[in-house]
Amino acid sequence: MPTKTYEIFRNKEVVVPWNWSKNAVSIAKDITWDEKNTTISSVKLRTTIKPSEGYTKAWIELNYTEVGFMSWVLGDNSLKSSEVDIIGSIVNGSNFFNIVVAKEFANFNTVSFIITEQVIIEYEGTEPVERPSFMKYLEYGAIGIGATAAVVVAVGTLKEEKKK
């Protein structure tokens, strides 16, 4: 079966300043497929995170649901990886990816996290596509223009009827 990989974050740096306890990075991605011509058999979310220092943690969320958690003890700043099966959580269309990174209470340093995240979809049939986020706004704009034109035509028709 063919697979397709979607980059969510690629070496994205998120900084938690010395005076904050946590910070987050979020993005919405539109991944769509034709349900008549495509069968999704497997979806995995692969995440790697490397903090600049230990005594930190990270939550991995998809569509507002936690799907993974990582933590580092004091002195540990190793690269950690997670691969989670998310076939029950991904939807056809807009998916919201969020990673929250935090320092433990006693960590007063500025900490940076380097984050890479990918979605790997295994499918049969037509290949799923990633739509640019601006496409949905173009669609809504076209609907708005069409609705406005219909109202203008209807108002014009009513004015003509009143004149008769």
C-alpha positions in Angstrom: 0.0 0.0 0.0 1.3 3.5 -0.8 2.0 6.0 2.0 2.1 9.7 2.1 4.0 11.9 4.7 2.8 15.4 5.7 5.2 17.7 7.4 3.5 19.5 10.3 6.5 21.0 12.0 10.1 20.8 10.7 12.8 21.7 13.3 10.4 24.3 14.8 11.9 26.1 17.7 9.6 27.0 20.6 11.1 29.0 23.5 9.8 29.1 27.1 11.3 32.2 28.6 12.7 32.2 32.2 9.6 33.9 33.5 7.0 31.7 31.9 6.0 28.1 32.7 4.9 26.9 29.3 4.4 27.8 25.6 2.8 26.1 22.7 3.0 25.8 18.9 -0.2 25.1 16.9 -1.2 24.7 13.3 -4.3 23.6 11.5 -3.7 21.4 8.4 -6.3 20.4 5.8 -5.7 16.8 4.8 -8.5 15.6 2.5 -9.4 12.5 0.6 -12.3 11.3 -1.4 -14.0 8.7 0.8 -15.5 7.0 -2.3 -12.1 6.5 -4.0 -9.7 6.3 -1.0 -9.5 3.8 1.9 -7.3 5.0 4.8 -5.8 1.9 6.5 -3.3 3.5 8.8 -2.4 6.9 10.2 0.5 7.6 12.4 1.7 10.8 14.1 5.5 10.8 14.5 7.0 13.5 16.8 10.5 14.2 17.9 11.4 16.8 20.5 14.7 17.9 21.9 14.8 20.4 24.8 17.9 22.6 25.5 17.9 21.3 29.1 16.0 18.9 31.3 13.3 19.2 33.9 10.8 19.8 31.2 7.8 18.2 29.5 5.6 18.2 26.4 2.1 17.3 25.5 1.2 16.3 21.9 -2.4 17.0 20.9 -4.5 16.3 17.8 -8.0 17.9 17.4 -7.9 19.1 21.0 -7.2 15.6 22.4 -3.9 14.6 24.0 -2.4 11.7 22.0 1.1 11.8 23.6 3.3 13.0 26.5 7.0 13.3 27.0 9.1 14.3 30.0 12.7 14.9 30.8 14.3 14.6 34.2 16.8 17.1 35.6 20.0 16.9 33.6 18.4 15.0 30.6 18.1 16.9 27.4 18.0 13.9 25.0 16.1 13.7 21.8 12.8 11.8 22.3 10.6 10.3 19.7 7.0 9.2 19.7 4.9 7.4 17.1 1.2 7.2 17.8 -1.6 5.5 15.8 -4.2 8.2 15.3 -6.5 6.6 12.8 -9.4 7.2 15.2 -8.6 10.9 15.7 -7.8 12.3 12.3 -10.7 13.7 10.2 -11.2 14.2 6.5 -10.5 17.9 6.3 -9.1 20.3 8.8 -7.0 18.8 11.6 -5.6 20.8 14.5 -2.1 19.9 15.7 -0.8 21.4 18.9 2.3 20.8 21.0 2.5 22.3 24.5 6.0 22.5 26.0 6.7 23.4 29.6 9.3 23.7 32.3 8.9 22.3 35.8 8.2 24.7 38.6 11.8 25.0 39.9 13.3 25.5 36.4 14.0 29.3 36.1 16.1 29.1 32.9 15.0 29.9 29.4 14.4 26.6 27.6 14.1 26.1 23.9 12.6 23.0 22.3 13.2 21.8 18.7 10.1 20.0 17.4 9.6 17.9 14.3 6.2 16.3 13.6 4.8 14.3 10.7 1.6 12.5 9.8 2.1 9.3 7.8 -1.0 8.0 6.0 -1.2 4.6 4.5 -4.0 4.3 1.9 -5.5 2.5 -1.1 -7.0 4.4 -4.0 -6.7 8.1 -4.7 -3.9 9.9 -2.9 -4.9 12.2 0.0 -4.0 15.8 -0.5 -3.0 18.6 1.7 -4.9 21.8 0.9 -3.3 25.1 1.7 -5.1 26.8 4.6 -6.0 29.8 2.6 -8.2 27.7 0.3 -11.0 27.4 2.8 -11.1 31.3 3.1 -11.2 31.6 -0.7 -14.2 29.2 -0.7 -16.0 31.1 2.0 -15.2 34.4 0.1 -16.7 32.9 -3.1 -19.8 31.8 -1.2 -20.1 35.3 0.4 -19.8 37.0 -3.0 -22.4 34.7 -4.5 -24.8 35.3 -1.6 -24.3 39.1 -1.9 -25.0 39.0 -5.6 -28.1 37.0 -5.0 -29.4 39.5 -2.5 -28.6 42.4 -4.9 -30.5 40.7 -7.7 -33.4 40.0 -5.4 -33.6 43.6 -4.1 -33.4 44.9 -7.7 -36.2 42.6 -8.7 -38.4 43.7 -5.8 -37.8 47.4 -6.7 -38.8 46.7 -10.3 -42.0 44.9 -9.1 -42.9 47.9 -6.9 -42.6 50.3 -9.9 -45.2 48.3 -11.8 
